Every structure is written in C-alpha cells, then in structure tokens.
C-alpha cells in the first residue's frame, strides 16, 4: 500500500444529488461520470441502487461506461440493499459496494432502535453478502464523531475481519473540528484490530464550514481516502469540496507530502458541468472554481501580480483549468467535427435523433454567436435535447414590452405532440411567459428558484437559466440556454415541467 497516495472518492452523483432540487437524469449522471473519470477520480459513488429503479439503471449504465475509475453503489446494511448494489455495479471492470449503519447512541436508540450487538451483527452480515459481488468493500459508521470510540473500534475490527477493505469514518452532521478529527483518527486506528491492513476514509459535512479542514486533518491523522463532491455539493450545507482538498494537497505538498491522481486542469470544466446540470451556481468568491478566484481588484495586488504572479497567487489559474475556455467550433463546422468535439468533452448522445437535434441547435447558435466554446456545448446539450421524447417542447416565442405597459408573451410549444399556443400578461416578460405556459399546462407547481448565469464571457454569451419547481413535496430543476434569456427562461420552465411529468422522483438514502 502506497502510504503517500490519497484515494479520491467522489460522491457528487450520490450525496451531492441529495441537495434539494439537484436530482439528475440518467443521461446527466453518465455525462458527469465520464467527466469525473477524465478528472482522474479514483472512486465514483454513482448512487444508491436500492433507492429507485431510476437510480439502479443510472448506476448500471455508469458501470458499463466507466473503464478506469472504480464504480461504487451505496447500500444500507440490509441484505436487499446490498444485493441491489451488487447487481447494479456488476458490469464495472472495477467495482465497490459501500455499506453503512449508524453507530452513535443517538442514532442506534432513536432511529435504528437496535442494541449495539445487533448493529455489529448487521454490519458483519452486510459485508459478507457484499463479498459475493466484489472484494472491494467499504464500510461506514454513520454519525461516527458522535459515537463512542471504543464501540467504533469494536465494530471496525469486526468489519475488517468480515472482509471490509476500506473503513469510512463520517462526520455526518458536520460536528467535529480539525484538531479533534486528527486525534480521533489516530486513536481509532490504533485501537482497531487489523487497522493497519485497511484504508481509512473521511467523509465530512460542512455544517460548520469545516468540511475541508476536517478532511485534511483526517489525512494528518492517518486516513488515506477522502470523500468529497464537486463544488462542495451535498445536502444541508454540503460536503467537502473536491477541488479545495486536491489543491490544498498540491499547493501545500511541503506540509502534507501526499499525492492524488487528479488531473487538476480538469477541475474547472468539471465544476462548470456539475453546476450546469444541477442548477446550483458557483458563488463568485468560491475558492478555486469561483469566477473571482483569480481576480485582483486592489491596485497593489494587481501591480504585484504583474511583476511576479506568486506575490498574490499561490497557484495559477491555468493549473486548475481556467485556460481551457478556448474556441472549439464555428458555424462552418460539419456534423462529424461536431460529434468528435462532443466526445472529446465527455458528451455522448444516446441516439442519432439526439445528435441531429443537437447539431441543428448548434447551427442555430452559430448563427447568433460567432465564437462557440466548450461551455456552450455543455449548455446546448443540457438544453432539452438529450431526450427528444419529451412531453413539452419549445417552438417559438414573441414578447411585446414597453415602458409603462404590462409585458405580453405569446408562446408556442407542444404538449404530448400537440401544438399549443397561449398569450398572457405578466409583471415582467419572464412572468408573462410562465403564466402563458401555465394557462395551458395547469401543473399546480410552485416556482422555488429562478436564476440566470452567463455561460461564457462577452455580450454574445448564452444566458443559462435554471428554474426550480415544487409540487407535492417533490423538487425538480429545469435548465434552458439561449442568447435570448427570455427564450432560455421558457425552455427552462418547460424542462422542469418535463421532469415533473416524468415522475421519476428519488427516494433518498440516509446519507453518511
């Protein structure tokens, strides 16, 4: 075992998807998985196979697609969950089952209603079943940092004896602080029988804003796997950010002396893809991947950077992928060049019909926008073209607006193949569009979020709109992109309605 190598376990597709409204389609999950493989992630936690048929199918397709990274499915320490996970990952060249059970007195008494001995028995039984499907078994102690360390040592020792090869110690509720985390790992590893034979892992939540700090402290305490997500995505305050952990290890190699297999130039493209698909924008001052991460406003700082970059930058923008925003295609590009370029950036459309729809949309965009970048292509594919069999499809839009007058929107779209036309007033053009759509659809959904982001720099940039709708306790995101943000808004709303109409809602796992 290389004691200086840190295993990067990405849970964007599982724990990250538990962010409200961040549920992804199967095609979107596969796109992200391809990019994670390109990034160099060691383990891709593709989902929770027992949660739903949709999750199972997405994991199975990722298992068939990914060749270099290990594909993992989460499961509770229950036989049906474990077997479902094993079936979902069966096709993967490298596969892992990640099973967990709660270990804190609070969770055992009130949630599980189980005695400690029964918890250990359930964990051991689950690991033994998992070994029927793979030798790569991860066991997690949910709410570990509020657990008794003696009991943790006992259940971890039993897990190792049963065949677990990675032991994960999650800070499920973001309770720990870095100094405690380092000590906790050192003590637990020392007290666990066989602890030197396995890889120890940290999975830290960000409730106190300490997820990255706790993950790094765990590495100092002996962990050699970190569980993290792109952009820190995750339920509540999120998970530890992959990009921050990786760049901390790279930038402060003098302190940690640890290596990862991540291609850091793929960090920004991965961040943008995840943001586009989930509808969770990256805050401008976000470390590493925020738009302002390498911007300098102060004159003193600007002068210093011009004279010597290292005066105010501890890493270069190019090292994390900010230089990859390059011209990719133009209006004269042909279908084969278009298909090849999509493959290069990790997009594979699932049918010739989807490719044709994408190429038509590309040509339309090229007539409006002289320079088309990789980000434009990601937005274009997210813009309701992966699945041409949608209930609602945008056709055209006309807006009449004048200062002092109520805007009027006239929209044409198809509903289950039948063309619909509607006109409505609104307090603004976007409101008028949404009301026009609803006058026909009558979905009963409530608008929870509306956001607009520029896909690239410049006034010709596409506007990428995210709409979040809720109905009957379910949240869905819709995305639309266009150089006209009102058109993008209409597409985003129809995209969200398609997801509500599909009814493929997630049953969430109890996250570790």
ABEGO torsion letter per residue (X at the ends): XBAABBBBBBAAAAAAAABBGABBBAAAAAAAAAAAAAAGBABBBAEBAAABAAAAAAAAAAAAABAABBBBBBBBBBAAAAAAAAAAAAABABBBBBBBBBABAAAAAAAAGBBAAAAAAAAAAAAAAAAAABABBBBBBBGAAABBAAAAAAAAAAAAAAGBABBBBBBAAGABBAAAAAAAAAAAAAABBGAAABBBBBBBBAAAGAAAAAAAAAAAAGBABBBBBBGGBEBEAEBBBAAAAAAAAAAAAAAAGBBBABBAAAAAAAAAAAAAAAGBBBBAABBGABAAAABBABAAAAAAAAABAAAABABBAAAAGAAABBBABBAABBAAAAAAAAAAAGBBBABAAAAAAAAAAAAAAAAABABBBAAAAAAAAABGAABABBABBBABBBBBBBBGBBBBBBBBBBBGGBBBBBBBBBABAAAAAAAAAAAAAGAGBBBABBBBBBABBEAABBBBBBBBBBBGGBBBBBBBBBABAAAAAAAAAAAAAAAAAAGBBBBBBBBX
